[in-house]
């Protein structure tokens, strides 16, 4: 092997005396850091909030169909409550408005145009 080839190969490998002390101290710190880390699997984190517990219970390791039942029940209750507020409470009361302390002072005005909604006004009889 020629001198030029040996010199070219030797420059690829750094001498041990130049960087050994700094690298050894750094590698010792890295080794100490990894030595202090816990071994084995990480402990499983327990869910803390309502939705996290619900998700872990029904969508976690053993998924169930209960969320579909919960959704159907919630939508039924929501739909019934909207129907009750908009329509059913009037039919339960024979189309009379709910009793309110100021109903005797309020009346529907007919002075508005037929296409507009009627507004309540205070009677002049008190």
Residue pairs with C-beta under 8 A, 6 or more apart in sequence:
47 53
47 55
47 56
58 64
58 66
58 67
59 67
89 98
90 96
90 97
97 103
104 123
105 122
105 123
105 126
106 120
106 121
106 122
106 123
107 120
107 121
107 123
108 118
108 120
109 118
109 119
109 120
109 121
110 118
112 118
112 119
